[in-house]
Amino acid sequence: MSEGAGPTFEVKVSRKRLIAIPKAVADALGIAEGSRLRLRVEGDRIVLEPVRDALWFAIHGPKVAYISFEELEEESEREQGRLAGNP
């Protein structure tokens, strides 16, 4: 579901002001029990969006740099040495 182009759903607010996210929306956005959502108010609208962690971005996010396995290994060894106190 792309931004602004997806289907529209109507949900009902419960007595405790809770709403249920339709299954199709949850599945499409990878929202499951325990997922964190960010809620913000834009004028008279409520916007909900998933809060993604670093691992999700590493796997699914946009790729901004490319590194070979060898470069990754070298950097890892340098960082491990630095953390161990070996320059």
N, CA, C and O atoms as CSV, one atom per row, in Angstrom:
chain,resi,resn,atom,element,x,y,z
A,1,MET,N,N,0.847,-1.180,0.000
A,1,MET,CA,C,0.000,0.000,0.000
A,1,MET,C,C,0.880,1.225,0.000
A,1,MET,O,O,1.557,1.506,0.989
A,2,SER,N,N,0.879,1.944,-1.073
A,2,SER,CA,C,1.715,3.137,-1.151
A,2,SER,C,C,1.020,4.318,-0.509
A,2,SER,O,O,-0.202,4.347,-0.363
A,3,GLU,N,N,1.823,5.281,-0.133
A,3,GLU,CA,C,1.331,6.442,0.591
A,3,GLU,C,C,0.272,7.195,-0.205
A,3,GLU,O,O,0.521,7.623,-1.332
A,4,GLY,N,N,-0.910,7.354,0.383
A,4,GLY,CA,C,-1.972,8.118,-0.246
A,4,GLY,C,C,-2.730,7.388,-1.341
A,4,GLY,O,O,-3.727,7.909,-1.841
A,5,ALA,N,N,-2.290,6.197,-1.728
A,5,ALA,CA,C,-2.935,5.514,-2.839
A,5,ALA,C,C,-3.616,4.226,-2.418
A,5,ALA,O,O,-4.197,3.537,-3.256
A,6,GLY,N,N,-3.557,3.888,-1.147
A,6,GLY,CA,C,-4.105,2.617,-0.690
A,6,GLY,C,C,-5.601,2.672,-0.458
A,6,GLY,O,O,-6.225,3.727,-0.564
A,7,PRO,N,N,-6.166,1.515,-0.140
A,7,PRO,CA,C,-7.602,1.461,0.145
A,7,PRO,C,C,-7.935,2.206,1.432
A,7,PRO,O,O,-7.058,2.461,2.258
A,8,THR,N,N,-9.187,2.545,1.589
A,8,THR,CA,C,-9.668,3.246,2.776
A,8,THR,C,C,-10.517,2.290,3.602
A,8,THR,O,O,-11.346,1.562,3.057
A,9,PHE,N,N,-10.314,2.291,4.908
A,9,PHE,CA,C,-11.090,1.451,5.813
A,9,PHE,C,C,-11.750,2.345,6.850
A,9,PHE,O,O,-11.211,3.384,7.230
A,10,GLU,N,N,-12.910,1.931,7.295
A,10,GLU,CA,C,-13.589,2.624,8.380
A,10,GLU,C,C,-13.537,1.716,9.591
A,10,GLU,O,O,-13.926,0.550,9.515
A,11,VAL,N,N,-13.057,2.246,10.718
A,11,VAL,CA,C,-12.968,1.471,11.949
A,11,VAL,C,C,-13.761,2.188,13.032
A,11,VAL,O,O,-13.964,3.401,12.981
A,12,LYS,N,N,-14.196,1.419,14.001
A,12,LYS,CA,C,-14.989,1.974,15.087
A,12,LYS,C,C,-14.117,2.073,16.340
A,12,LYS,O,O,-13.344,1.162,16.637
A,13,VAL,N,N,-14.242,3.170,17.063
A,13,VAL,CA,C,-13.501,3.395,18.300
A,13,VAL,C,C,-14.282,2.745,19.441
A,13,VAL,O,O,-15.486,2.960,19.578
A,14,SER,N,N,-13.590,1.948,20.260
A,14,SER,CA,C,-14.238,1.274,21.382
A,14,SER,C,C,-14.448,2.240,22.546
A,14,SER,O,O,-14.012,3.390,22.505
A,15,ARG,N,N,-15.114,1.756,23.566
A,15,ARG,CA,C,-15.374,2.555,24.756
A,15,ARG,C,C,-14.063,3.051,25.376
A,15,ARG,O,O,-14.021,4.141,25.947
A,16,LYS,N,N,-13.000,2.258,25.267
A,16,LYS,CA,C,-11.697,2.653,25.823
A,16,LYS,C,C,-10.850,3.387,24.783
A,16,LYS,O,O,-9.639,3.523,24.959
A,17,ARG,N,N,-11.471,3.858,23.711
A,17,ARG,CA,C,-10.825,4.610,22.625
A,17,ARG,C,C,-9.790,3.768,21.866
A,17,ARG,O,O,-8.789,4.299,21.386
A,18,LEU,N,N,-10.031,2.469,21.761
A,18,LEU,CA,C,-9.150,1.581,21.006
A,18,LEU,C,C,-9.735,1.357,19.616
A,18,LEU,O,O,-10.950,1.412,19.427
A,19,ILE,N,N,-8.858,1.105,18.648
A,19,ILE,CA,C,-9.301,0.726,17.302
A,19,ILE,C,C,-8.573,-0.555,16.915
A,19,ILE,O,O,-7.509,-0.867,17.449
A,20,ALA,N,N,-9.161,-1.287,15.983
A,20,ALA,CA,C,-8.506,-2.485,15.447
A,20,ALA,C,C,-8.008,-2.140,14.047
A,20,ALA,O,O,-8.732,-1.554,13.243
A,21,ILE,N,N,-6.766,-2.511,13.774
A,21,ILE,CA,C,-6.201,-2.293,12.439
A,21,ILE,C,C,-6.654,-3.452,11.563
A,21,ILE,O,O,-6.427,-4.609,11.918
A,22,PRO,N,N,-7.289,-3.174,10.428
A,22,PRO,CA,C,-7.742,-4.255,9.551
A,22,PRO,C,C,-6.580,-5.183,9.170
A,22,PRO,O,O,-5.455,-4.733,8.955
A,23,LYS,N,N,-6.877,-6.479,9.094
A,23,LYS,CA,C,-5.859,-7.492,8.809
A,23,LYS,C,C,-5.101,-7.186,7.525
A,23,LYS,O,O,-3.880,-7.334,7.478
A,24,ALA,N,N,-5.809,-6.761,6.485
A,24,ALA,CA,C,-5.143,-6.466,5.208
A,24,ALA,C,C,-4.090,-5.374,5.376
A,24,ALA,O,O,-3.018,-5.445,4.775
A,25,VAL,N,N,-4.388,-4.379,6.182
A,25,VAL,CA,C,-3.445,-3.286,6.430
A,25,VAL,C,C,-2.269,-3.791,7.251
A,25,VAL,O,O,-1.113,-3.528,6.918
A,26,ALA,N,N,-2.567,-4.520,8.332
A,26,ALA,CA,C,-1.505,-5.043,9.188
A,26,ALA,C,C,-0.573,-5.961,8.401
A,26,ALA,O,O,0.648,-5.868,8.531
A,27,ASP,N,N,-1.140,-6.836,7.595
A,27,ASP,CA,C,-0.325,-7.757,6.792
A,27,ASP,C,C,0.533,-6.992,5.789
A,27,ASP,O,O,1.717,-7.286,5.631
A,28,ALA,N,N,-0.056,-6.023,5.120
A,28,ALA,CA,C,0.670,-5.270,4.093
A,28,ALA,C,C,1.828,-4.470,4.689
A,28,ALA,O,O,2.851,-4.277,4.032
A,29,LEU,N,N,1.670,-4.005,5.932
A,29,LEU,CA,C,2.697,-3.172,6.556
A,29,LEU,C,C,3.563,-3.935,7.549
A,29,LEU,O,O,4.443,-3.349,8.179
A,30,GLY,N,N,3.322,-5.233,7.696
A,30,GLY,CA,C,4.126,-6.031,8.614
A,30,GLY,C,C,3.881,-5.685,10.070
A,30,GLY,O,O,4.800,-5.747,10.887
A,31,ILE,N,N,2.650,-5.320,10.402
A,31,ILE,CA,C,2.297,-4.967,11.778
A,31,ILE,C,C,1.735,-6.204,12.460
A,31,ILE,O,O,0.786,-6.817,11.971
A,32,ALA,N,N,2.326,-6.567,13.593
A,32,ALA,CA,C,1.878,-7.726,14.360
A,32,ALA,C,C,1.744,-7.318,15.822
A,32,ALA,O,O,2.090,-6.198,16.199
A,33,GLU,N,N,1.242,-8.234,16.637
A,33,GLU,CA,C,1.133,-7.952,18.068
A,33,GLU,C,C,2.500,-7.545,18.601
A,33,GLU,O,O,3.501,-8.215,18.344
A,34,GLY,N,N,2.536,-6.460,19.333
A,34,GLY,CA,C,3.788,-5.963,19.890
A,34,GLY,C,C,4.497,-4.943,19.010
A,34,GLY,O,O,5.443,-4.294,19.457
A,35,SER,N,N,4.049,-4.792,17.750
A,35,SER,CA,C,4.653,-3.783,16.873
A,35,SER,C,C,4.425,-2.400,17.463
A,35,SER,O,O,3.402,-2.139,18.095
A,36,ARG,N,N,5.385,-1.528,17.248
A,36,ARG,CA,C,5.241,-0.149,17.716
A,36,ARG,C,C,4.764,0.717,16.551
A,36,ARG,O,O,5.222,0.569,15.419
A,37,LEU,N,N,3.837,1.620,16.854
A,37,LEU,CA,C,3.310,2.555,15.865
A,37,LEU,C,C,3.525,3.973,16.370
A,37,LEU,O,O,3.468,4.231,17.572
A,38,ARG,N,N,3.770,4.882,15.450
A,38,ARG,CA,C,3.878,6.301,15.777
A,38,ARG,C,C,2.549,6.940,15.377
A,38,ARG,O,O,2.066,6.735,14.264
A,39,LEU,N,N,1.962,7.713,16.286
A,39,LEU,CA,C,0.706,8.404,16.021
A,39,LEU,C,C,0.979,9.894,16.055
A,39,LEU,O,O,1.589,10.409,16.992
A,40,ARG,N,N,0.518,10.576,15.022
A,40,ARG,CA,C,0.643,12.034,15.032
A,40,ARG,C,C,-0.646,12.635,14.489
A,40,ARG,O,O,-1.384,12.002,13.735
A,41,VAL,N,N,-0.887,13.856,14.889
A,41,VAL,CA,C,-2.079,14.580,14.463
A,41,VAL,C,C,-1.666,15.596,13.416
A,41,VAL,O,O,-0.750,16.388,13.638
A,42,GLU,N,N,-2.336,15.573,12.283
A,42,GLU,CA,C,-2.114,16.551,11.213
A,42,GLU,C,C,-3.440,17.255,10.961
A,42,GLU,O,O,-4.308,16.742,10.254
A,43,GLY,N,N,-3.584,18.438,11.551
A,43,GLY,CA,C,-4.853,19.151,11.425
A,43,GLY,C,C,-5.945,18.353,12.111
A,43,GLY,O,O,-5.888,18.127,13.320
A,44,ASP,N,N,-6.949,17.919,11.336
A,44,ASP,CA,C,-8.034,17.111,11.907
A,44,ASP,C,C,-7.895,15.643,11.521
A,44,ASP,O,O,-8.879,14.903,11.514
A,45,ARG,N,N,-6.670,15.222,11.199
A,45,ARG,CA,C,-6.397,13.844,10.789
A,45,ARG,C,C,-5.471,13.158,11.786
A,45,ARG,O,O,-4.642,13.802,12.429
A,46,ILE,N,N,-5.626,11.845,11.904
A,46,ILE,CA,C,-4.719,11.015,12.695
A,46,ILE,C,C,-3.904,10.190,11.715
A,46,ILE,O,O,-4.460,9.537,10.831
A,47,VAL,N,N,-2.588,10.217,11.869
A,47,VAL,CA,C,-1.701,9.443,11.008
A,47,VAL,C,C,-0.976,8.420,11.873
A,47,VAL,O,O,-0.333,8.777,12.860
A,48,LEU,N,N,-1.082,7.146,11.501
A,48,LEU,CA,C,-0.371,6.068,12.184
A,48,LEU,C,C,0.659,5.505,11.224
A,48,LEU,O,O,0.362,5.277,10.052
A,49,GLU,N,N,1.874,5.280,11.719
A,49,GLU,CA,C,2.884,4.653,10.869
A,49,GLU,C,C,3.742,3.731,11.716
A,49,GLU,O,O,4.008,4.021,12.883
A,50,PRO,N,N,4.178,2.619,11.134
A,50,PRO,CA,C,5.018,1.687,11.890
A,50,PRO,C,C,6.344,2.338,12.272
A,50,PRO,O,O,6.906,3.120,11.505
A,51,VAL,N,N,6.834,2.009,13.453
A,51,VAL,CA,C,8.157,2.437,13.891
A,51,VAL,C,C,9.089,1.278,13.584
A,51,VAL,O,O,8.952,0.192,14.148
A,52,ARG,N,N,10.024,1.510,12.699
A,52,ARG,CA,C,10.937,0.446,12.277
A,52,ARG,C,C,12.230,0.511,13.070
A,52,ARG,O,O,12.745,1.595,13.345
A,53,ASP,N,N,12.750,-0.647,13.435
A,53,ASP,CA,C,14.023,-0.671,14.149
A,53,ASP,C,C,15.178,-0.781,13.158
A,53,ASP,O,O,14.961,-0.939,11.957
A,54,ALA,N,N,16.387,-0.697,13.661
A,54,ALA,CA,C,17.574,-0.692,12.811
A,54,ALA,C,C,17.688,-1.968,11.982
A,54,ALA,O,O,18.111,-1.916,10.828
A,55,LEU,N,N,17.317,-3.107,12.554
A,55,LEU,CA,C,17.399,-4.368,11.815
A,55,LEU,C,C,16.440,-4.356,10.629
A,55,LEU,O,O,16.797,-4.792,9.534
A,56,TRP,N,N,15.210,-3.851,10.847
A,56,TRP,CA,C,14.248,-3.789,9.748
A,56,TRP,C,C,14.809,-2.927,8.619
A,56,TRP,O,O,14.739,-3.305,7.450
A,57,PHE,N,N,15.366,-1.766,8.974
A,57,PHE,CA,C,15.924,-0.890,7.947
A,57,PHE,C,C,17.096,-1.544,7.225
A,57,PHE,O,O,17.258,-1.373,6.017
A,58,ALA,N,N,17.912,-2.294,7.962
A,58,ALA,CA,C,19.051,-2.959,7.325
A,58,ALA,C,C,18.585,-3.959,6.279
A,58,ALA,O,O,19.226,-4.121,5.240
A,59,ILE,N,N,17.478,-4.626,6.549
A,59,ILE,CA,C,16.980,-5.646,5.626
A,59,ILE,C,C,16.082,-5.049,4.546
A,59,ILE,O,O,16.226,-5.382,3.369
A,60,HIS,N,N,15.165,-4.177,4.932
A,60,HIS,CA,C,14.133,-3.691,4.019
A,60,HIS,C,C,14.298,-2.252,3.563
A,60,HIS,O,O,13.686,-1.845,2.576
A,61,GLY,N,N,15.110,-1.479,4.262
A,61,GLY,CA,C,15.221,-0.057,3.972
A,61,GLY,C,C,15.997,0.236,2.701
A,61,GLY,O,O,16.580,-0.663,2.095
A,62,PRO,N,N,16.000,1.486,2.309
A,62,PRO,CA,C,16.731,1.874,1.099
A,62,PRO,C,C,18.226,1.677,1.287
A,62,PRO,O,O,18.766,1.928,2.365
A,63,LYS,N,N,18.873,1.236,0.256
A,63,LYS,CA,C,20.318,1.021,0.312
A,63,LYS,C,C,21.003,2.325,-0.083
A,63,LYS,O,O,20.816,2.832,-1.189
A,64,VAL,N,N,21.798,2.856,0.842
A,64,VAL,CA,C,22.460,4.134,0.596
A,64,VAL,C,C,23.953,3.972,0.352
A,64,VAL,O,O,24.614,4.907,-0.098
A,65,ALA,N,N,24.479,2.809,0.642
A,65,ALA,CA,C,25.901,2.549,0.406
A,65,ALA,C,C,26.081,1.054,0.168
A,65,ALA,O,O,25.329,0.225,0.681
A,66,TYR,N,N,27.073,0.744,-0.607
A,66,TYR,CA,C,27.355,-0.659,-0.884
A,66,TYR,C,C,28.770,-0.962,-0.443
A,66,TYR,O,O,29.682,-0.165,-0.663
A,67,ILE,N,N,28.951,-2.101,0.172
A,67,ILE,CA,C,30.256,-2.498,0.680
A,67,ILE,C,C,30.427,-3.987,0.409
A,67,ILE,O,O,29.485,-4.767,0.548
A,68,SER,N,N,31.623,-4.365,0.027
A,68,SER,CA,C,31.887,-5.776,-0.236
A,68,SER,C,C,32.054,-6.510,1.090
A,68,SER,O,O,32.275,-5.896,2.134
A,69,PHE,N,N,31.945,-7.820,1.028
A,69,PHE,CA,C,32.137,-8.610,2.236
A,69,PHE,C,C,33.537,-8.397,2.800
A,69,PHE,O,O,33.718,-8.309,4.014
A,70,GLU,N,N,34.515,-8.317,1.920
A,70,GLU,CA,C,35.898,-8.117,2.364
A,70,GLU,C,C,36.048,-6.787,3.094
A,70,GLU,O,O,36.708,-6.719,4.130
A,71,GLU,N,N,35.435,-5.721,2.556
A,71,GLU,CA,C,35.503,-4.412,3.217
A,71,GLU,C,C,34.802,-4.460,4.580
A,71,GLU,O,O,35.278,-3.875,5.553
A,72,LEU,N,N,33.688,-5.149,4.633
A,72,LEU,CA,C,32.954,-5.299,5.887
A,72,LEU,C,C,33.799,-6.032,6.918
A,72,LEU,O,O,33.857,-5.630,8.080
A,73,GLU,N,N,34.456,-7.111,6.492
A,73,GLU,CA,C,35.304,-7.885,7.395
A,73,GLU,C,C,36.476,-7.045,7.914
A,73,GLU,O,O,36.800,-7.094,9.101
A,74,GLU,N,N,37.106,-6.279,7.026
A,74,GLU,CA,C,38.224,-5.425,7.437
A,74,GLU,C,C,37.767,-4.385,8.462
A,74,GLU,O,O,38.436,-4.166,9.472
A,75,GLU,N,N,36.641,-3.754,8.200
A,75,GLU,CA,C,36.119,-2.739,9.120
A,75,GLU,C,C,35.742,-3.365,10.454
A,75,GLU,O,O,35.962,-2.772,11.510
A,76,SER,N,N,35.173,-4.561,10.403
A,76,SER,CA,C,34.807,-5.264,11.627
A,76,SER,C,C,36.046,-5.556,12.468
A,76,SER,O,O,36.037,-5.357,13.683
A,77,GLU,N,N,37.107,-6.027,11.823
A,77,GLU,CA,C,38.347,-6.326,12.549
A,77,GLU,C,C,38.954,-5.054,13.149
A,77,GLU,O,O,39.434,-5.073,14.282
A,78,ARG,N,N,38.933,-3.946,12.392
A,78,ARG,CA,C,39.443,-2.673,12.915
A,78,ARG,C,C,38.643,-2.233,14.142
A,78,ARG,O,O,39.218,-1.827,15.152
A,79,GLU,N,N,37.332,-2.316,14.049
A,79,GLU,CA,C,36.475,-1.879,15.159
A,79,GLU,C,C,36.657,-2.786,16.367
A,79,GLU,O,O,36.703,-2.301,17.497
A,80,GLN,N,N,36.759,-4.090,16.150
A,80,GLN,CA,C,36.987,-5.003,17.270
A,80,GLN,C,C,38.320,-4.701,17.948
A,80,GLN,O,O,38.411,-4.727,19.175
A,81,GLY,N,N,39.352,-4.415,17.158
A,81,GLY,CA,C,40.644,-4.046,17.718
A,81,GLY,C,C,40.566,-2.767,18.518
A,81,GLY,O,O,41.142,-2.664,19.601
A,82,ARG,N,N,39.843,-1.779,17.978
A,82,ARG,CA,C,39.682,-0.508,18.682
A,82,ARG,C,C,38.958,-0.715,20.006
A,82,ARG,O,O,39.356,-0.148,21.024
A,83,LEU,N,N,37.905,-1.516,20.002
A,83,LEU,CA,C,37.150,-1.761,21.230
A,83,LEU,C,C,37.964,-2.556,22.248
A,83,LEU,O,O,37.760,-2.417,23.454
A,84,ALA,N,N,38.882,-3.383,21.766
A,84,ALA,CA,C,39.733,-4.173,22.667
A,84,ALA,C,C,40.940,-3.366,23.152
A,84,ALA,O,O,41.729,-3.849,23.965
A,85,GLY,N,N,41.078,-2.137,22.650
A,85,GLY,CA,C,42.180,-1.286,23.074
A,85,GLY,C,C,43.429,-1.465,22.247
A,85,GLY,O,O,44.506,-1.031,22.656
A,86,ASN,N,N,43.311,-2.095,21.092
A,86,ASN,CA,C,44.447,-2.272,20.183
A,86,ASN,C,C,44.245,-1.376,18.963
A,86,ASN,O,O,43.392,-1.671,18.126
A,87,PRO,N,N,44.998,-0.305,18.845
A,87,PRO,CA,C,44.787,0.631,17.726
A,87,PRO,C,C,45.043,0.015,16.370
A,87,PRO,O,O,44.903,0.689,15.350
